[in-house]
Amino acid sequence: MIRQRAYELWESGGRTADPQDHWYRAERELNETTQERSEATVENASPAAAAEAMGAVSAQSAAVGVAQKRSRSKRTT
């Protein structure tokens, strides 16, 4: 993720400047995004929003489980 964002910054900056500057900026952006997500917890949400979030996580987990099962069955056939 950091590498991709650093590359995007390098491209948007005209492919100039120190690559480490792009890397550090990408890290900062990623850390800020991660911090914002961690502050948005189910405990801080309204009951309706918390139920919706929990349902979305459950649905996503179920989809991942199905995909993993399909992947394993393809390897065995």
Secondary structure, DSSP 4 states (H G I P E B T S, - for coil): -HHHHHHHHHHHTTS-S-HHHHHHHHHHHHHHHHHHHHHS-GGGS-HHHHHHHHHHHHHHHHHHHHHHHHHHHHHH-
